[in-house]
Amino acid sequence: MKSSTNAITFKMFLSLMVLSFIQTAIWAQDSSSSSSSSTTSTSVKVAETWYSSPWIWIAAAAVFILLLVALTRGGGSSRSSTASTTATTTDADRVTVTKTVDRDSDTV
């Protein structure tokens, strides 16, 4: 019992010493306590790039949307297709569906 109490006391003392060392190291990093500070300001003129303007992004988004609509539409007026679906019931539990699709070919 006495040896476990001594071990716990030693661990607590060692922990206290380690934490004190860490706290001292952290205080040593603090430069605002006793040192003088000087402020230096410089001004730099930065040239704006073409992609930093918001109107460029708006125009690019509009072109992208128009391109997306044009590609997904796929020139629907040049192709014509006719589809018909017929559903007939022969019995109370059975439904027969017939689908026919006619497409124009682009061959000459």
C-alpha positions as a LaTeX table, in Angstrom:
\begin{tabular}{lrrr}
\hline
Residue & $x$ (\AA) & $y$ (\AA) & $z$ (\AA) \\
\hline
Met1 & 0.00 & 0.00 & 0.00 \\
Lys2 & 2.84 & 2.33 & 0.86 \\
Ser3 & 4.62 & 1.65 & $-2.47$ \\
Ser4 & 1.50 & 2.39 & $-4.56$ \\
Thr5 & 1.05 & 5.69 & $-2.71$ \\
Asn6 & 4.68 & 6.59 & $-3.38$ \\
Ala7 & 4.24 & 5.68 & $-7.06$ \\
Ile8 & 1.16 & 7.89 & $-7.38$ \\
Thr9 & 2.96 & 10.75 & $-5.60$ \\
Phe10 & 5.96 & 10.39 & $-7.94$ \\
Lys11 & 3.68 & 10.39 & $-11.03$ \\
Met12 & 1.87 & 13.50 & $-9.82$ \\
Phe13 & 5.18 & 15.29 & $-9.13$ \\
Leu14 & 6.53 & 14.29 & $-12.53$ \\
Ser15 & 3.32 & 15.47 & $-14.25$ \\
Leu16 & 3.54 & 18.79 & $-12.42$ \\
Met17 & 7.14 & 19.27 & $-13.55$ \\
Val18 & 6.34 & 18.42 & $-17.19$ \\
Leu19 & 3.35 & 20.78 & $-17.26$ \\
Ser20 & 5.43 & 23.55 & $-15.64$ \\
Phe21 & 8.11 & 23.10 & $-18.30$ \\
Ile22 & 5.51 & 23.25 & $-21.10$ \\
Gln23 & 3.95 & 26.38 & $-19.60$ \\
Thr24 & 7.37 & 28.05 & $-19.34$ \\
Ala25 & 8.10 & 27.19 & $-22.97$ \\
Ile26 & 4.78 & 28.68 & $-24.04$ \\
Trp27 & 5.40 & 31.89 & $-22.08$ \\
Ala28 & 8.79 & 32.15 & $-23.72$ \\
Gln29 & 7.07 & 32.29 & $-27.12$ \\
Asp30 & 4.90 & 35.23 & $-26.11$ \\
Ser31 & 6.46 & 38.39 & $-27.56$ \\
Ser32 & 3.89 & 40.97 & $-26.47$ \\
Ser33 & 4.84 & 41.17 & $-22.78$ \\
Ser34 & 8.11 & 43.12 & $-22.55$ \\
Ser35 & 9.45 & 43.72 & $-26.03$ \\
Ser36 & 8.90 & 46.83 & $-28.07$ \\
Ser37 & 7.15 & 46.54 & $-31.37$ \\
Ser38 & 7.25 & 48.65 & $-34.47$ \\
Thr39 & 4.65 & 48.77 & $-37.19$ \\
Thr40 & 5.65 & 49.05 & $-40.80$ \\
Ser41 & 3.07 & 49.50 & $-43.50$ \\
Thr42 & 3.67 & 49.14 & $-47.18$ \\
Ser43 & 1.28 & 49.69 & $-50.01$ \\
Val44 & 1.38 & 47.57 & $-53.10$ \\
Lys45 & $-0.74$ & 48.17 & $-56.16$ \\
Val46 & $-2.11$ & 44.86 & $-57.36$ \\
Ala47 & $-3.14$ & 44.58 & $-60.97$ \\
Glu48 & $-6.49$ & 42.88 & $-61.32$ \\
Thr49 & $-6.64$ & 39.83 & $-63.48$ \\
Trp50 & $-9.42$ & 39.28 & $-65.99$ \\
Tyr51 & $-10.97$ & 36.41 & $-64.02$ \\
Ser52 & $-11.33$ & 38.38 & $-60.78$ \\
Ser53 & $-14.24$ & 40.45 & $-62.08$ \\
Pro54 & $-17.73$ & 39.16 & $-61.24$ \\
Trp55 & $-19.21$ & 40.02 & $-64.64$ \\
Ile56 & $-16.80$ & 37.56 & $-66.29$ \\
Trp57 & $-18.16$ & 34.74 & $-64.13$ \\
Ile58 & $-21.76$ & 35.73 & $-64.89$ \\
Ala59 & $-21.08$ & 35.78 & $-68.63$ \\
Ala60 & $-19.26$ & 32.44 & $-68.46$ \\
Ala61 & $-22.17$ & 30.88 & $-66.54$ \\
Ala62 & $-24.64$ & 32.17 & $-69.15$ \\
Val63 & $-22.56$ & 30.74 & $-72.01$ \\
Phe64 & $-22.24$ & 27.42 & $-70.16$ \\
Ile65 & $-26.01$ & 27.20 & $-69.63$ \\
Leu66 & $-26.70$ & 28.02 & $-73.29$ \\
Leu67 & $-24.19$ & 25.40 & $-74.39$ \\
Leu68 & $-25.69$ & 22.83 & $-72.04$ \\
Val69 & $-29.20$ & 23.50 & $-73.36$ \\
Ala70 & $-28.01$ & 23.29 & $-76.97$ \\
Leu71 & $-26.23$ & 19.98 & $-76.39$ \\
Thr72 & $-29.03$ & 18.32 & $-74.46$ \\
Arg73 & $-31.62$ & 19.39 & $-76.97$ \\
Gly74 & $-29.69$ & 17.63 & $-79.71$ \\
Gly75 & $-31.27$ & 19.36 & $-82.68$ \\
Gly76 & $-34.71$ & 17.80 & $-82.17$ \\
Ser77 & $-36.19$ & 19.43 & $-85.31$ \\
Ser78 & $-34.01$ & 17.39 & $-87.72$ \\
Arg79 & $-35.22$ & 14.03 & $-86.41$ \\
Ser80 & $-38.83$ & 13.06 & $-86.28$ \\
Ser81 & $-40.19$ & 10.05 & $-84.53$ \\
Thr82 & $-43.64$ & 8.75 & $-83.90$ \\
Ala83 & $-44.47$ & 6.54 & $-80.96$ \\
Ser84 & $-47.76$ & 4.95 & $-80.10$ \\
Thr85 & $-48.69$ & 2.83 & $-77.15$ \\
Thr86 & $-51.72$ & 0.62 & $-77.01$ \\
Ala87 & $-52.93$ & $-1.07$ & $-73.86$ \\
Thr88 & $-55.62$ & $-3.71$ & $-74.04$ \\
Thr89 & $-57.11$ & $-5.79$ & $-71.28$ \\
Thr90 & $-58.20$ & $-9.30$ & $-72.10$ \\
Asp91 & $-58.86$ & $-10.63$ & $-68.62$ \\
Ala92 & $-59.35$ & $-8.91$ & $-65.28$ \\
Asp93 & $-55.81$ & $-9.83$ & $-64.13$ \\
Arg94 & $-53.86$ & $-9.42$ & $-67.36$ \\
Val95 & $-52.82$ & $-6.31$ & $-69.34$ \\
Thr96 & $-51.16$ & $-6.46$ & $-72.75$ \\
Val97 & $-49.13$ & $-3.45$ & $-73.88$ \\
Thr98 & $-47.98$ & $-2.98$ & $-77.46$ \\
Lys99 & $-45.56$ & $-0.20$ & $-78.37$ \\
Thr100 & $-44.47$ & 0.77 & $-81.86$ \\
Val101 & $-41.87$ & 3.39 & $-82.72$ \\
Asp102 & $-41.29$ & 4.77 & $-86.23$ \\
Arg103 & $-38.15$ & 6.80 & $-86.87$ \\
Asp104 & $-37.06$ & 8.63 & $-89.98$ \\
Ser105 & $-33.61$ & 7.70 & $-91.16$ \\
Asp106 & $-31.06$ & 10.29 & $-92.24$ \\
Thr107 & $-29.80$ & 8.20 & $-95.12$ \\
Val108 & $-30.03$ & 9.49 & $-98.66$ \\
\hline
\end{tabular}
